[in-house]
Amino acid sequence: MKFGGLGIQHTQMKNDALLAKQAWKRITKPRGFTQSILLAKDCTEKNSCRFKQGKHILGLGKAFCAEVISVVRRSNLGWQQCINGFLSRQYKSQRLSGVLEGDCYVWRFSVKEDYMFLQALKVLVSPGLCFHQLKSAPLCSPRAKFMAHTLGLTQPANIQHPKISFAAKEIDVAEWKGDILAVGVTEKDMSKDENSKFQNSILKKLDGLLGGMLAEASSEEDFTGKAGNSMVLRLPSCGSKRVGLIGLGKTASYPASFQRLGEAVAAAAKTAQANNVAIVLASSEGLSNESKLSTASAIASGTVLGIYEDSRYKSEPRKPKLNSVDIIGLGTGPELEKKLKYAENVSSAIIFGRELVNSPANVLTPAALAAEASNIASLYSDVLSANILSAEQCKELKMGSYLGVAAASANPPHFIHLCYKPSSGPIKTKLALVGKGLTFDSGGYNIKTGAGCSIDIMKTDMGGSAAVLGAAKALGQIKPPGVEVHFIVASCENMISGTGMRPGDIITASNGKTIEVNNTDAEGRLTLADALVYACNQGVDKIVDLATLTGACIVALGPSIAGVFTPSDDLAKEVFEASEVSGEKFWRMPLEESYWESMKSGVADMVNTGGRQGGAITAALFLKQFVDEKVQWMHIDLAGPVWNDKKRVATGFGIATLVEWVLKNSS
């Protein structure tokens, strides 16, 4: 039995569960924590130490303490301050967060499974660490949202966004009362007769109630229903305070169109500071029942994502006011309610992914990313488990390619492995999602310089891991049956130092293949190499990896489309069908085997980069060398769509498609 991400194990005794419960009670009650420290400091065993209360209760190894010691020693807080903070708390099962008491951040933690608390506990009971040493290495919270003390003293604000309540209704639009009644219209819906009157029944009814104002205003503003256009009228004498027309284009038959409708309504709600809105399609008669479900889901998702604004790092964070959305004319009942709940879960996961990518590298370190992953596992511990490997454990697994990239950074690497298993029923398919997790990429000795190098947004180089962890969060809520999913991230930073990887170095991956590093700025594929080998060793049937891997893919496909590389037509079909539901854009690229010639080395098995031509293809061919031939594999290069350069914010790209793909593989 394990506690938390690093696998603290009970000593093997008959009453493991009972004894563990007693141990936690002892640790977390007043004086019990201090007594446990005093017991631990006298421990002299070479490889483990134990809390003693008549019997050995909890065994802890020392191999994984070094990374925690480095976090502890970066704090300027006094040891006694932190102990007082611990003892003054009532410990309840809740999400880990930093709590300010005076000038001291202390922990509030989940007794059941709390990665960061367990890490610190390992430090406290490590053999060789005496009480006087702990005084010089004070304990504090490693995060308020992510970390309690960061470069620049930056902390994200803890903003509780109001939850939007969605309701499906079948009512006359003329009877609805609220802040905004939004009508999605196509260009065809906006057609008028010879008297300049609407022919569409819903628009004709609304226009009649408004004395022809709607038709008149649409003509004056030249609103024709084109996609991206909208018009909002304030009507103080009407049941609805405002009526809005949202353009859907010539036709609207894809989820992406309806998601944009939701986003446009959210924008109007922000402008009007609306608390409640209703959304109706001018023409919904031709939609099948299945289409109505997916349309309502897309509208709900678009509204949630459109209203969200990441202002955690602003001095005056803003909160949206929208809390209620009625979707009219698309049916009612449990199936629709289930679909709206699904949209809520996926949207929540996308927001989580956006927040990860938006967080700067001085806040989101590899340790903080691992903490987020472990927190997901503890939130949904009925179906998710976490295993966070330290650098020492990765060394034992011979991950020389990954560790070579991590070697230059003062922030140690964290190899993240979450596993989803349904609580009941047989497992029919095993999948792996592998995400690139570079929390910052300087380029290493081949440092990013010059115009277009984008070093200022290299916090986004963990966009693949955000997609993977976002999918884990969504699936933890949805709980699909019949499928086991492994979420794998080799998280680290690519920095410059005397201990770092140099151009010309030869490193050895965990499958034994050697790589001559001819460019330290082609580091993502080196971390993915060991992650893919690890994924194959989990016995999975299919792997999808996601990475902000190459600028070449952005040059080829632009900023909105991800490149897909796979030798499997069946896997390509599955993922593209999932993307049709999610509305995200992908394009299949060739895996041209003849290009591998440019990746050959004279002294090793391969180099890590080829020439400038076909750079996205040669990167994918490199990754292919680390995948078992029996496993279906796909590489997704999302360097473009992971970031909205115009708004300077993350998009959460990939999460919705991954969730749909897993569900298609579920029973």
TAJO-V289592 format. One record per residue. N is the residue number from 1. RES is the residue in three letters. SS is DSSP state (A for helix, B for strand, O for the rest). PHI is phi as a letter, one per 40 degrees, with the letter a starting at -180 (NA if undefined). OMEGA is omega in degrees with one decimal (NA if undefined). Layout:
n->{N N}
res->{RES RES}
ss->{SS SS}
phi->{PHI PHI}
omega->{OMEGA OMEGA}
This chain:
n->{1 2 3 4 5 6 7 8 9 10 11 12 13 14 15 16 17 18 19 20 21 22 23 24 25 26 27 28 29 30 31 32 33 34 35 36 37 38 39 40 41 42 43 44 45 46 47 48 49 50 51 52 53 54 55 56 57 58 59 60 61 62 63 64 65 66 67 68 69 70 71 72 73 74 75 76 77 78 79 80 81 82 83 84 85 86 87 88 89 90 91 92 93 94 95 96 97 98 99 100 101 102 103 104 105 106 107 108 109 110 111 112 113 114 115 116 117 118 119 120 121 122 123 124 125 126 127 128 129 130 131 132 133 134 135 136 137 138 139 140 141 142 143 144 145 146 147 148 149 150 151 152 153 154 155 156 157 158 159 160 161 162 163 164 165 166 167 168 169 170 171 172 173 174 175 176 177 178 179 180 181 182 183 184 185 186 187 188 189 190 191 192 193 194 195 196 197 198 199 200 201 202 203 204 205 206 207 208 209 210 211 212 213 214 215 216 217 218 219 220 221 222 223 224 225 226 227 228 229 230 231 232 233 234 235 236 237 238 239 240 241 242 243 244 245 246 247 248 249 250 251 252 253 254 255 256 257 258 259 260 261 262 263 264 265 266 267 268 269 270 271 272 273 274 275 276 277 278 279 280 281 282 283 284 285 286 287 288 289 290 291 292 293 294 295 296 297 298 299 300 301 302 303 304 305 306 307 308 309 310 311 312 313 314 315 316 317 318 319 320 321 322 323 324 325 326 327 328 329 330 331 332 333 334 335 336 337 338 339 340 341 342 343 344 345 346 347 348 349 350 351 352 353 354 355 356 357 358 359 360 361 362 363 364 365 366 367 368 369 370 371 372 373 374 375 376 377 378 379 380 381 382 383 384 385 386 387 388 389 390 391 392 393 394 395 396 397 398 399 400 401 402 403 404 405 406 407 408 409 410 411 412 413 414 415 416 417 418 419 420 421 422 423 424 425 426 427 428 429 430 431 432 433 434 435 436 437 438 439 440 441 442 443 444 445 446 447 448 449 450 451 452 453 454 455 456 457 458 459 460 461 462 463 464 465 466 467 468 469 470 471 472 473 474 475 476 477 478 479 480 481 482 483 484 485 486 487 488 489 490 491 492 493 494 495 496 497 498 499 500 501 502 503 504 505 506 507 508 509 510 511 512 513 514 515 516 517 518 519 520 521 522 523 524 525 526 527 528 529 530 531 532 533 534 535 536 537 538 539 540 541 542 543 544 545 546 547 548 549 550 551 552 553 554 555 556 557 558 559 560 561 562 563 564 565 566 567 568 569 570 571 572 573 574 575 576 577 578 579 580 581 582 583 584 585 586 587 588 589 590 591 592 593 594 595 596 597 598 599 600 601 602 603 604 605 606 607 608 609 610 611 612 613 614 615 616 617 618 619 620 621 622 623 624 625 626 627 628 629 630 631 632 633 634 635 636 637 638 639 640 641 642 643 644 645 646 647 648 649 650 651 652 653 654 655 656 657 658 659 660 661 662 663 664 665 666 667}
res->{MET LYS PHE GLY GLY LEU GLY ILE GLN HIS THR GLN MET LYS ASN ASP ALA LEU LEU ALA LYS GLN ALA TRP LYS ARG ILE THR LYS PRO ARG GLY PHE THR GLN SER ILE LEU LEU ALA LYS ASP CYS THR GLU LYS ASN SER CYS ARG PHE LYS GLN GLY LYS HIS ILE LEU GLY LEU GLY LYS ALA PHE CYS ALA GLU VAL ILE SER VAL VAL ARG ARG SER ASN LEU GLY TRP GLN GLN CYS ILE ASN GLY PHE LEU SER ARG GLN TYR LYS SER GLN ARG LEU SER GLY VAL LEU GLU GLY ASP CYS TYR VAL TRP ARG PHE SER VAL LYS GLU ASP TYR MET PHE LEU GLN ALA LEU LYS VAL LEU VAL SER PRO GLY LEU CYS PHE HIS GLN LEU LYS SER ALA PRO LEU CYS SER PRO ARG ALA LYS PHE MET ALA HIS THR LEU GLY LEU THR GLN PRO ALA ASN ILE GLN HIS PRO LYS ILE SER PHE ALA ALA LYS GLU ILE ASP VAL ALA GLU TRP LYS GLY ASP ILE LEU ALA VAL GLY VAL THR GLU LYS ASP MET SER LYS ASP GLU ASN SER LYS PHE GLN ASN SER ILE LEU LYS LYS LEU ASP GLY LEU LEU GLY GLY MET LEU ALA GLU ALA SER SER GLU GLU ASP PHE THR GLY LYS ALA GLY ASN SER MET VAL LEU ARG LEU PRO SER CYS GLY SER LYS ARG VAL GLY LEU ILE GLY LEU GLY LYS THR ALA SER TYR PRO ALA SER PHE GLN ARG LEU GLY GLU ALA VAL ALA ALA ALA ALA LYS THR ALA GLN ALA ASN ASN VAL ALA ILE VAL LEU ALA SER SER GLU GLY LEU SER ASN GLU SER LYS LEU SER THR ALA SER ALA ILE ALA SER GLY THR VAL LEU GLY ILE TYR GLU ASP SER ARG TYR LYS SER GLU PRO ARG LYS PRO LYS LEU ASN SER VAL ASP ILE ILE GLY LEU GLY THR GLY PRO GLU LEU GLU LYS LYS LEU LYS TYR ALA GLU ASN VAL SER SER ALA ILE ILE PHE GLY ARG GLU LEU VAL ASN SER PRO ALA ASN VAL LEU THR PRO ALA ALA LEU ALA ALA GLU ALA SER ASN ILE ALA SER LEU TYR SER ASP VAL LEU SER ALA ASN ILE LEU SER ALA GLU GLN CYS LYS GLU LEU LYS MET GLY SER TYR LEU GLY VAL ALA ALA ALA SER ALA ASN PRO PRO HIS PHE ILE HIS LEU CYS TYR LYS PRO SER SER GLY PRO ILE LYS THR LYS LEU ALA LEU VAL GLY LYS GLY LEU THR PHE ASP SER GLY GLY TYR ASN ILE LYS THR GLY ALA GLY CYS SER ILE ASP ILE MET LYS THR ASP MET GLY GLY SER ALA ALA VAL LEU GLY ALA ALA LYS ALA LEU GLY GLN ILE LYS PRO PRO GLY VAL GLU VAL HIS PHE ILE VAL ALA SER CYS GLU ASN MET ILE SER GLY THR GLY MET ARG PRO GLY ASP ILE ILE THR ALA SER ASN GLY LYS THR ILE GLU VAL ASN ASN THR ASP ALA GLU GLY ARG LEU THR LEU ALA ASP ALA LEU VAL TYR ALA CYS ASN GLN GLY VAL ASP LYS ILE VAL ASP LEU ALA THR LEU THR GLY ALA CYS ILE VAL ALA LEU GLY PRO SER ILE ALA GLY VAL PHE THR PRO SER ASP ASP LEU ALA LYS GLU VAL PHE GLU ALA SER GLU VAL SER GLY GLU LYS PHE TRP ARG MET PRO LEU GLU GLU SER TYR TRP GLU SER MET LYS SER GLY VAL ALA ASP MET VAL ASN THR GLY GLY ARG GLN GLY GLY ALA ILE THR ALA ALA LEU PHE LEU LYS GLN PHE VAL ASP GLU LYS VAL GLN TRP MET HIS ILE ASP LEU ALA GLY PRO VAL TRP ASN ASP LYS LYS ARG VAL ALA THR GLY PHE GLY ILE ALA THR LEU VAL GLU TRP VAL LEU LYS ASN SER SER}
ss->{O B B O O O O B B B O O O O O A A A A A A A A A A A A A O O O A A A A A A A A A A O O O O O O B B B B B O O O B B B B B B O O O O A A A A A A A A O O O O O A A A A A A A A A O O O O O O O O O B B B B B O O B B B B B O O O O O O A A A A A A A A A A O O O O O O A A A A A A O O O O O O O O O O O O O O A A A O O O O O O O O O O O B B B B B O O O A A A O O B B B B B B B B O O O O O O B O O O O O B O O A A A A A A A A A O O O A A A A A A A A O O O O O O O O O B B B B B O O O O O B B B B B B B B O O O O O O O A A A A A A A A A A A A A A A A A A O O O B B B B B B O O O O O O O A A A A A A A A A A A A A A A A A A A O O O O O O O O O O O O O O O O B B B B B O O O O O A A A A A A A A A A A A A A A A A A A A A A A A A O O O O O O O A A A A A A A A A A A A A A O O O O B B B B B B O A A A A A A O O O A A A A A A A O O O O O O O B B B B B B B O O O O O O O O B B B B B B B B B B B B B O O O O O O O O O O O O O A A A A A A A A A A A A A A A A A A A A A A A A O O O O B B B B B B B B B B B B O O O O O O O O O O O B B B O O O O O B B B O O O O O O O A A A A A A A A A A A A A O O O O O B B B B B B O O O A A A A A A A O O O O B B B B O O O A A A A A A A A A A A A A A O O O B B B O O O O A A A A A A A O O O O O O B B O O O O O O O A A A A A A A A A A O O O O O O O B B B B B B O O O O O B B O O O O B B O O O O A A A A A A A A A A A O O}
phi->{NA b b g c c g c b c c c b c b d c c c c c c c c c c c b b d g c c c d c c c c c c c c b c c b a b b c b a g b c b b c b c b c b c d c c d c c c c c c b c c d c d c c d c c c c c c c b c a c c a c b c b g b b c b c b b c c c a b d c c c d c c c c c b c d g b c c c c c c c b c c a c c a c b b b c b b d g f c b c c c c c c c c c c b b c b b b c c c c c b i c b b b b c b c c c c c c b c c c g b c c c c c c c c c c c c c g g c c c c c c c c c f c b g c d g c a a b b c b c c c d c c a b b b b c b g c b a b b d c c c c c c c c c c c c c c c c c f c c a b b b b c c b b c c c c c c c c c c c c c c c c c c c c c c c c b c b c b c c b c b b c c c b a b b b b g b g a h c c c c c c c c d c c c c c c c c c d c c c c c c c c c c b c c d c c c c c c c c c d c c c b c c b b b b b b c c d c c c c c c g c c c c c c c c c c c c c c c b c b b b b c b c c a g c c b a b b b b b b c b c c a b c g g c c c c b g c g c g c c b c c c c b d c c c c c c c c c c c c c c c f c c g b b b b b b b c c a b b b b a c c c c b d g c b b b c c c g c b b c c c a c c b c d c c c c d c c c c c c c c c g c c a b b b b a c c b c c c c c c b g c b b c c b b a c b c c c c c c c c c c c c c c g c b b a c b c b c c c c c d c b c b c b b c a c c a c c c c g c c c c c c c c c d c b b c c c c c b b b b c b d c c c b c c c c g a c b g c g c c c c c c c c c c c c c}
omega->{-174.4 168.8 168.2 -169.7 -172.2 170.0 170.9 -173.2 173.6 165.7 -174.0 -179.8 -175.8 -174.7 -176.5 -173.6 -179.1 -178.8 178.3 179.2 177.5 179.9 -179.4 177.6 -178.6 -178.1 -167.0 173.9 179.9 -178.3 -178.0 -179.4 179.7 178.5 179.6 177.4 -177.3 175.3 -176.2 -173.0 -179.5 -176.3 -178.5 179.3 -174.5 -171.1 179.5 174.4 -171.8 167.1 -177.5 174.3 -174.5 179.4 171.3 -176.8 -172.3 179.7 -177.8 175.6 -177.8 -172.1 -173.3 -175.2 -170.4 -177.7 -179.5 178.7 -179.0 176.9 -178.1 -174.3 177.1 -177.3 174.4 -176.4 176.6 179.5 -176.8 176.9 -176.8 176.7 177.9 178.1 177.3 -171.8 -179.5 -175.1 164.1 -173.0 178.2 179.9 -179.7 -177.2 178.8 175.9 176.7 -178.6 -176.1 173.8 -172.7 177.7 -171.4 171.4 176.5 -175.5 158.4 -170.2 175.4 -178.5 -172.9 -176.7 -179.3 -172.4 -174.8 178.0 180.0 177.0 -178.0 179.0 177.7 177.0 -174.9 -175.7 -178.6 173.7 178.7 176.5 -179.7 -174.8 -178.8 176.1 178.6 177.8 179.0 176.7 -171.0 -176.2 175.1 179.5 175.2 177.6 166.1 161.0 175.9 -177.1 -177.1 -179.0 -176.2 171.7 -178.3 178.1 -178.1 174.7 175.3 176.1 178.2 -174.8 176.1 -179.5 178.9 179.2 179.9 177.3 179.3 177.1 176.4 -175.6 172.5 -179.4 174.7 -177.2 -179.4 -177.7 -175.8 178.4 179.9 -173.9 -178.5 168.6 -176.3 -178.6 175.2 -174.2 171.0 177.8 178.7 179.5 -175.1 -179.7 -176.7 178.3 -176.0 178.4 -179.5 176.7 178.7 174.1 177.4 -172.2 -178.7 179.4 178.9 -179.9 179.9 -179.1 177.6 178.3 -176.3 176.7 178.2 -177.3 -176.4 179.0 -179.1 -178.9 -179.4 177.6 -178.7 -178.0 179.2 177.5 -175.3 179.8 178.1 -179.9 179.4 178.4 176.9 -179.8 -179.3 179.1 174.5 -173.6 -175.0 -177.0 -176.6 177.5 173.6 -178.1 179.4 171.7 -179.8 171.9 -177.2 -177.6 178.7 -178.9 -178.0 176.2 177.6 -177.8 -177.9 179.9 -178.7 179.5 -177.8 173.8 176.6 174.7 178.0 179.4 179.3 177.2 178.1 178.4 178.0 179.2 176.5 -177.7 -176.2 -175.8 -176.1 174.9 -177.5 178.6 171.0 -178.7 179.1 173.9 177.8 179.5 178.1 -174.5 -175.2 -176.9 173.6 179.0 179.1 178.5 178.2 178.5 -178.0 178.1 178.5 178.9 -179.6 178.0 -180.0 179.6 179.5 -179.8 179.8 -178.0 179.9 -178.5 -176.6 175.1 -178.1 179.3 -177.3 -176.1 176.3 -176.6 177.7 -178.7 -179.8 176.4 175.3 -178.0 -174.6 180.0 -177.5 178.1 174.0 176.3 -170.3 169.4 179.4 177.1 176.8 175.2 -174.1 -180.0 178.9 177.8 177.5 180.0 177.5 176.7 176.4 179.0 178.5 -179.1 -178.9 179.1 176.4 178.7 178.5 177.3 176.2 178.6 177.3 -178.6 176.9 -177.2 179.5 -176.0 -176.9 -175.6 176.9 175.0 -178.2 174.5 175.3 178.0 -179.8 176.8 176.8 178.0 177.8 179.8 -179.2 178.4 174.9 -178.8 -179.0 175.6 -177.7 -172.1 176.9 -178.0 -176.8 173.0 -176.8 173.0 -178.2 -176.6 176.2 178.0 -179.4 178.6 176.2 177.1 177.7 177.9 175.6 179.9 -175.9 -179.5 178.6 -177.0 176.4 178.2 -174.0 -166.6 -173.6 -171.3 173.4 176.6 -174.9 178.6 174.7 179.4 -170.9 175.7 170.5 178.6 175.7 172.6 178.0 -174.5 179.0 176.3 -178.2 175.1 -179.0 -176.7 175.5 -176.8 172.7 172.2 -175.9 -177.3 174.3 -172.8 175.8 -177.4 165.3 -179.6 176.8 -172.8 -176.3 -179.0 168.6 -169.6 179.5 179.6 173.9 -179.7 177.4 -179.3 175.1 -179.4 -178.2 177.8 -179.6 165.5 -178.0 -175.4 172.7 -179.6 176.6 178.7 176.8 177.6 -178.4 -178.9 174.6 176.8 178.0 179.6 -179.7 -177.2 174.4 177.7 -175.3 176.8 178.5 179.6 166.9 -176.5 174.4 -175.8 175.8 179.7 -169.1 179.3 172.9 -171.1 177.6 173.2 174.2 -173.2 -179.3 173.9 179.6 178.7 -171.2 177.7 -177.8 170.9 -177.7 176.4 174.6 -179.6 -175.4 179.9 -174.5 173.2 176.2 -178.7 -177.1 -174.2 172.0 -176.7 177.5 176.1 -179.1 178.7 171.3 -171.2 -175.0 179.6 177.6 176.9 179.7 -179.3 179.8 177.6 179.3 175.9 179.0 -179.8 178.4 -179.3 176.6 177.7 -177.1 178.4 -175.8 177.0 168.0 174.1 -178.7 -175.6 167.0 -162.9 -172.5 168.8 -179.7 -179.9 176.4 177.9 -176.9 -169.4 -179.3 -171.8 -171.4 -172.7 177.5 176.9 -177.9 179.3 177.1 172.8 -174.3 176.3 -179.4 179.6 177.5 179.8 -179.8 -175.6 179.5 174.2 176.7 -178.6 176.8 177.4 -176.2 -177.3 178.9 -171.9 177.8 176.6 -178.3 -178.3 -178.3 169.6 -174.5 -172.9 -178.8 179.1 -178.8 179.1 -178.2 -177.6 -177.9 -179.9 176.2 -173.4 -179.9 180.0 -176.8 167.0 -177.7 172.2 172.3 178.2 -179.8 -177.4 177.6 -174.4 178.9 -179.9 -179.3 175.8 178.2 177.3 176.0 -178.8 -178.6 -178.1 -174.0 179.1 176.5 -177.2 -179.1 -176.4 172.6 -172.6 174.8 173.0 177.3 176.8 -176.2 -178.3 -179.2 -170.2 179.8 -172.6 174.6 -173.3 -179.9 179.9 -179.6 178.6 177.9 -177.5 -173.4 -175.5 173.4 -173.7 -177.3 180.0 179.0 180.0 178.3 -179.1 178.1 -179.8 177.4 177.5 179.0 178.1 NA}
